[in-house]
Amino acid sequence: MTEIFRQGFERTLEQIIGDAKAGQRIEAWTFDDAPSRRDAERRLTEKGLTARIRSAYKPLLHAFLEDIDLTGVTSIQIGYPVHPAAPENRFRLEAYPLAALVGDAKIAFRPRPDGEFFYDVALTRGEVVETLKVLAPNRVHVDAVGETNVSPTGWIQRGDGDTGARLETDYERLFESAIKAIAAYDWGQDEPYFDELNIRVLLPARDEPLGFGHEVISLREALHEDLYFSLLEFFQKKSGRPLGDRGLKPGQIVPEIIESEAEISVVIENRPLGTGFLDCADQSLDTAKEPLSARQIDTLLANIGGEAFFAPARSGRQVKAHYVKGSDAAVMISGGQHPNETTGIVGALRAARVLRGNPGAHFTISPLENPDGYSVHQRLRVDNPLHMHHAARYTALGDDLEYRTEENSGEYLNEKEIRFKAQELSDAKLHVNLHGYPSHEWTRPLSGYVPRNFAMWTLPKGFFLVMRHHAGWTEQAEALLDNVTRHLGLIPGLLEYNDRQIALYEIHAGETGFRVINGFPCLSSIDDRHTVPMTLITEYPDETIYGVDFVEGHTAQMETVIASYRAWQDILSAVQIS
């Protein structure tokens, strides 16, 4: 284990209190939770000041949560800034999920092209219209990879008439210091650059549930996401790859953002890879309310029977799969490519158990393709069970295993080998690949707010399907999507669930850009990247859900596999007859 960097930071709220003079009127915006900001206001009042400390993170939403009285309001009009260095809907997204929190009031957003960092708000109560301006402090800056960002920042105003100035907060200093320390370190020239790059942060910020869906104000989760993807981008640039390249193999990047009482600090270490898993009690598969233990996944996989086959992960853990040989047209089933997308793992096992009862059952199943990532997800859930934990998304090499090929992977084919073996054993022409995505908003507040290269995933928009197929397979792809979506429409409540999420998405983000088939958003395209001619990818908003929500998620995943398998038999039969 090698320590790379260690630093503590003075808390911005303490700095404001220490610098304050009796008689002043202070208004500030910081990255702190509401209880901490209210406590600082109390202490400033005791010093003889008038003070209001607001949130620099999602300031419009916080204005409605903390300051704006909606009693009697029937309509809300919001003018949001459009800045040339940010996506058009950037500040509209930042207001999410405001439209779900205003009761029966009608809400509408309109772009304001001047780019000034504030929102115009008009509240209608009967015949009276109240107007106000909500400041949204931002800065335009160039980040460590040379990209220009428009990012929320701290701000402070002292006295009436003071327009204020940027206040570099503890949150921002910690982030910048961590990125600079890692950028300055000598990593050598060869990928992977490290085993586990661990960034352990202590931050006194409590998560605040919003009482709607899975939405939570979480400064700790936002920092995890920003550190993780900013570091991926730094190593992409170092390696000479384009930003967003999923083939980069830097090693395993693991930000651990822990709630503290008051301390703000960061410790960065190069650690050896772990080789085990955390354990937990077994669950009934059909009603599992949280992710399964790796041990139970292995047991359930073994119970399916068939021929076992394996592939290695970087840590020495194994990817495990089974081949059930039969007379049906073969289908490959997989889950856990991104192990923080956990409903697919359970759904794959449930589906395989059902399909195993078919007389001609013919399929492969690899329910957990990325065991190294799954172990990281288990670790991170101990402290923050409701966070997205994208550090667990990629392998211990730091890449997305799907983007490895036999030509580009060199000595590191590893987990991807399980798919090549599955195709070789079964000669399957269809791969059903179970995925998920964030069940709540995903942000990168210090790097432009909207996740770079992942903008379409920033808000949940229901359960949807992605079809990637080779040229010449369009007819079969369309038939499969039609069959599967018709089957999914029979699941009680699923269409209504989709409709609710899509409606809110469209208010805050705009059109989904998806084609709707039988009530389900779908994307279908010709893509020769996969060796299997047809790949159906599920996307359920499951990062991270529990209880009844988790059951509903893995049920939808299971039903997709079963519907795909059965439809595939009919589709291929029709092709052979014709």
N, C-alpha and C positions, 0 to 999 in steps of 0.2 A: 504494500500500500504506500503510495507516494502523495504527500500533501503538496498541492500546487499553489493554493491561495487560502488566506484566512483574513477576515476583516469584520469588525463590528461597526455599526453606524449609529450616530446620534438620531434620535427620533425627531422627526420634523415638528410634531406637536410640542415637544419639549423645547425645541429651538424657538418656536413662535412664542411660547409662554415666557421663556427666559429673556427674549428681546423686547417684550411688550412693556410699554410705559403707561402708567396710570393716566386715565383721561382719553386715551386713544380709542378710536373705533376701528376694529379689525374685521375684515372679511377675507377668508382664505379658503382655498380648495386644495385638499390633500388626498392621498391614497390611504385612507383609514376607514375602519368600520364605524358605524353610527354610534355605538356606545363610547368608543374612544374619542370621537369628535365632540359628543355632548359633554364628556368629562372635561375635556380641554376648555370648552366654553365656560363651564362652571368655574374652573380654576382662574380663568381670565377675568371673569366677573368679580371674583374675590379679590383680584388685584386692582379693581376699580376701572375695568375696561368694559366696553360694549363689544361683544364678539359674536360672529357667526362663522362656523367652519363647515364647509360643504364638501361634497365628494367630487374629486377630479375625475373619477371613474363613473361613466354613465350619468353625467350631471342632470340631464333632463329627466330621466327616470327618477333620480333621487329628489329632484325638485317636486315632483308629484307625490312621492312617498313621504316627504318630510315637511313641505312648505305649502303646497297648493291645496286649497279647500275645494273639493268637488261637490259640495252640497248644492243641490239645485241645478247643477250644470247639465245642460242637454246636448251641447255640442262643443267640440274642441278642434280648433284649427291650429296647425303647427307649421311654421315656415322653418325649414332647416337649411343650413349652409351647404353649398356645393363648391368644393375647393378643387382647383385644377390638378393638384397633386394627389388626389384621393379618388376612390370610386364614387360615382354619382350618388349612390345610396348609402354612403359611409355613415352620415349622421342620422339618417333614417334608421339604419340598422342599430346604431348606438342607443336608440330610444326603446328598443325591444326589451320586454314584452308589454310596453305601456298600453297598447290597444286592448289587452286582456285584463287590465287592472282598473279600468275607468267605469265599470258598471255599465249602465244602459246609455251612457253618453256616446254620441257618434263622434268618431275621430277621423280626421283627414290630415294628410301630410302634403305639403307643396314645396318644391325646391326653391331656394333663394340663391340666385347665382352670384351674389356679391362675394361669397366665400368668407365673410366675417364670422368669427367664432362665437356665435350665439344663436339661440332659437327664438323666433317670434311665437308667442302663444296667445291665442284669443279664446276666452272662455265665455260661452253664452249661457246666461241665466234669464229665462223669460225674454224680456225686451232689452235687457242690459248685456252689453258685451264688455268684458274686462280684458285688457291687453297687458302683457308683461313681457319682459325680455329675460331669458335665462342664459347666463354666460356659460360657454363650453370652452374652457381654456385648452388650447392646443399649441403645439410648436411644429414648425416645419424643419426637418433635420435629415441629415444623411447618416445612415446606419453603418455597421461594420462591414457590410458587403457592398457599399456604395449606392444603395437604393434610397430614394427620397421618400420620407414618410411624413404623414400628418398624424401626430400622436397626442393623446391627452397628456397634460402636464399640470404641475402644481401652479398656484397663482396666489398673490396676496395683494390686498388693498388696505391702505392705512389712512383712514379719514375720508370725509365727504369730498367728492370731487376727484379723488385719486383713481385713475383708470387702472392702476395696478401694474405689477411686473411678474415675470415668471419666477416661481419658487421651485428650485430643484429639490424634490422631495427625497426622503430616505428610500422610498420604493424605487425611484428612478436611479438614484446613485448606486444602490445595491445591484440592480440589473446591469448598468453600464460597467461597473467595476468587475463583475463576474465575467462579462463578455470580453472585456479588455485583458483580463488576467489570462483567460484561456487562449485568446488570440496571440498573446505575447509569448506563450510557452513554446518550447521547441518540441514539436511532435514528430520530427523526422519527415520523411518523404513518402513512406509506404503505408497504404491502407492494409489492415486496420491500424489506426494510430494508438489505440489504447484498448484495454479490456472493458472496464466499466468506468466511465467518467461520471463521478457522483458529485452533484451540487446540492449540498444540504443547507437549507435556508431556515432560519427561525424568524417568524413574522407574527406580530401581535394583531392578527386580523381574523375576526370571527365571521364565518359564513352566515348570510342572512337569507333564509327561504322567503320567496315572494308569494307563496300561497297559490301558485298557479303552476300546474304541471310539475316539471322537474326543475323549474327555474330558480336559481339561487344567485345572489350577489356574492361572488367569491374572488377576492383579491389574490388569495393563495393559488387557486386553480389557474387564474389568468397569468400569474407569474410563472407557474409550471409550464404552461403552454408557450409563453413567450421565450423563456429560456431554452426549451427543448428545440423549437423550430428555428430560433435564431442561431443556435449552435450548429444544427444541421446545415443551415445556409452558410455559416462560416466555413465549415469543412468542405462543403460543395465548392466554394470559391477556392479554397486552398488546393483542392485536388484538380482544379481546372475544369470542373463540371459545371453545367448550367444550373441556376437556381431551380430547385424542385426536382432535381435528378434523384430518382428513387433507387438507383443502382449504387450510390455512394456507400462505402463500407468503412465508416470511421471507427466503429466500435459501439458499445452500448452507452447511450447518454441517459442519465437518470437524475433529473431534478427531484429532490424530496423537499417539499415546502411544508414545514411543521408549524402549527400554531403555538405561539409562546405567550407568556404573560406580558412582557414588555420588551424583551431583547429583540434586536434586529441584527442578524449576522449571517455570514455565509462562509462555508468551508468547502473547498473544492479538492477532491482527491481522485487519483487514479487507483482503482481497486481491482482485485482479481475477480473474475466471474464466479458467481455462485453455481452450484451444481444440483441443489435440491429444490424442494417445493415446501410451502407451508401446508399443513394438513387441516382438515375440518371434518365435521361429522358427515356421514353419508346422508343423502336426501332421496326421497321418492322421485324418480326421474320425471314422471308426468307432472308433478306439482313442485318441482325444484324452484325455490324462491330466491336463490342467489347462485353465483357461479359454483360449479362442482369442484371438488378437490381433484388434483391430477391422479391420485390413487384411484378414486372412484371412476374417473374417465377410463383409465386402463382396464378396470374390472368390467365395466359395461361394454367396452369394445371387445374384450375377450369373450364375453357371453354371446356376442353376435355370431361368433364362429367363423368358419372359412379359413383361408390361408393368411397367416400373418406376414407382413413385410414392414421394413423399417428404413429410416434415413437418419443420419446424424445431425445434431445441432452443434453449434460452435462450442458450447459449454461441455459437451459430452452427454447431455440429455439426448433422448431419442424421440423422433417423430414415429408414431406407431399407427399402422393402418391394417385393414383386413380386406381380403378379396373373397366375395361370395360368388361362386361360379354357377351359372344356370343357363336356361334356354332363352330367357328374355333378352331384349336389346340392352346392352350394358350401359350403366350410368355411373359416373364418378361423383361422389359426394364428399365435400370437404367443409371444414369450419376452422376457426382459430388462426387464419392467416394473420389477422390483426387481433391479438388475444384480449384486448380490452373491449372487443365486440363479442360479448359472451353468450348472447342468446343463440347464436348459430351453432355453438359447440353442443349445447343441450338439444337443439332442434335436429341436428344431424344424427345424434344417437337415438333419439325418439323415432325418427323416420326409419333408420336402419332396422330398428327392432320390429317395426310394422312390416316393412318390405321383406324381412327375413321369412315371414310367414307365407309369402307368395310361392306357389309351386315352382315357378321358373325363375325365382329371384336371381338377379345378376347385377352386382354392383361392387364398387370399392367404397370404403369409407375411411377417411382420415380426419377425425373430429378435431384434432389439436395440432395444426401444422407448425405452430411456432411456440414450442415449450419454453424457450428462454424468455420470450416476451410474456408468457403466461405467469412465470415465476415473478417477474417484475411487477405485473399487475397485482398479484397476491400481496406482495410487500407494500405497495403504495396504498392499497385499499385499507390496510390496518389503520392508518392515520386519517385518510380522507376517502371514505367509502363511496361518496357521491360524485367524485371528480371524474373527468374523462380519462386522465392518465394516458396521454398519447405517447409518453415515454415507453409504454409497453406495446406500442403499435408495431414496431419493427423488430428484427431479430437482434441477437447479440452482436452481429456484425454491423448493425445499424442501418441495414437496407430492408427494402420490401421484397420478400422472397419471390413474389410473382414476377419480378423484373429480372431475375436470373435466368440465363439460358445456358445450355451446354457450351455455347461459344464464348460467352462473356464472363462466366463465373470463375474460370481458372480452377484453382484448388478448392473453391468455396461453393460448390454446387449444393452441398449440405441439404437443408430442408426441402429445397425444390425437387430433389431426387425422388421424393415420395410421389409426386405427380407423374413423373416420367415412368416410374415403375407401375403406377396404377393404370396408366394408359397402355403400357406394354402388356400387362397381364390381361386386361379386359377388352382391349380394342374399342373402348367407349368412344362414342362420337358426341356425347353430351356430358358436360361437367356442370354440376349445380354447386356453386361456391357461395357459402352463407356468410354474409357480412352484416355489420351494423354501422352506425354513425352517432354523433352526439345527440343525446335526448334533451339537451338544453343548449343554450347559446355558447358558442365557441368564439373566444376573442384573443387577440394579441395586442393589448392596450399600448405597449411601449414601442410597437413596430407597425404603426399605422392602423391599429384596431382590428381590421378585417384580416383573417388569416391568409397570408400570401400563398397563392397557388391552390388554395382550398376554399375560395370564396363561396362556392355553391353549397358548402357543408356547414356554413356558419350558424344556420338556424334549422331546427327540425321541420320536416315537411311530410311526415307520414311514412308509411311503409311503401317502398317503391322497388322497381326491378330494373336491372341493367342487362341488356342482351348484347353480347359481342359474338359475331359469327364470321366465318370465312365467306368470301365471295362464292356465290352459287348456293348458299344455304339460307337465303332470305325467306323463301316460302316456308321452310320448316321453322325458322325463328318466329315468324309472324303467327303461325299456327300454335306454337308453344305458348307464346305470350297470351294469346286469346284464351287458350284452354286454362292456363294457370290462373289468370286474373278472374275468369268466371268462377273458378273453384274458390279462390280467396274471398270473393264477394259473398260467399255463403257463410263465412265465419261471423258469428254475431258480433256486432259493434265495430268491426274493423273498418268498414267504409266510412262510418261516422267519425271514427278516430282520425282517419286520413283527412276528411273534410275539415275538421276543426283545426288541425295543424296547418293545412295548406292555406286556409282563409287567413290565419294570423301571419303566416309567412308572407303572403302577398301584400298585406298591409305594410309590413316593415321592410320587405326586400324587393317586391315587384313580382313579375311573372316567374313561375318556376322554370319555364322553358321546356317542360316535359310534354310528351304526348300522353294523353289519358286513354287507357284501354280498359273498358269495363269498370271505370271508377278508380283505376290505379295508375299513378304516374309511371311512365316507362321511358327508358332511353334505349334505342337499338341502333347498332352501327356495325359496319363491316370492319373487322379488325383481325389481322392475321398474326397478331402477337402470340396467341395461344396455339399450342400444337393440336388441341382438340378443336374440331370444327365449330362447335357451339358451346358457349359458356354463358350460363344464366347466373347472374349475381344478385343476391338479395341485399337490401339496405333497410334494416330496421333500426329506429332510433333507440338504441339500447345502452349508450355510454352515459351513465351507469344507472341501471334500474333494478328494483328489488320487488319482492312480494308478488302481488297479483299482476303488476305490470310486467314483471319478469316472466311469469307463467304465460301471459298473453303473447309476449314476444317470442318465446321459444315454441309456442304452439303455432304461430304464424309461420315460423321458419320450417317446422316439421311439415305442415300442410303444403308448403311450397314444394318441398322435396317430393312428397308423395304424389302431388298433382303433376309435377314435372315427369316423374318416373312413369306414371300411368299414361299421360298424354304422349310421351315419347314412343311408347309401344304402338299406339294407334297411328302416330305420324309416320313412323318408319314403315308400318304395314301398308299404309295408303300409298307411300312412295313406291314400295315394291310391287303393289298391284298395278299401279299405273305404268 
